Amino acid sequence: MIYSVISQDIIFADSERDRNIQFEEIYYKGSLLQVYYNENKNYIIERILSTNPYDYLNDELQPGNTIKISY
């Protein structure tokens, strides 16, 4: 058993995949998230960096979800 705040995807990740990913920290709907940009021009949520406990209950902000940000 591993008890950690770090995602299992990071702990057991393929090291080649991790070298190619550039993580960014963005604010999305008032919450700080760590995301990465994929080849489909979308952001994938890697983890929530917020101190607000309600952000962790928001289904839209869960790790692995895709978000689109229009500028």
Phi, psi and omega in degrees: 000136175240120175254111185207152174278351179276135181301145176300329179298326179282317182297316184254024185286156173285124185295331178292319179297317183294330180291334183270349184266131174252113180276147177230154173250124182228157170263126179229115182054040176084003181244139178275125183232149169260124185227166170224153184267128180258179184290345178270013179062038175235161173261138175250130180285124177268315177197163179264131180250011184283154174262358179275117182297335180289336176297327180286342178268350181282116182299329182292335185260010184288143179305138181099342179286151178262135175232147176248133178240120178257135182259000000 
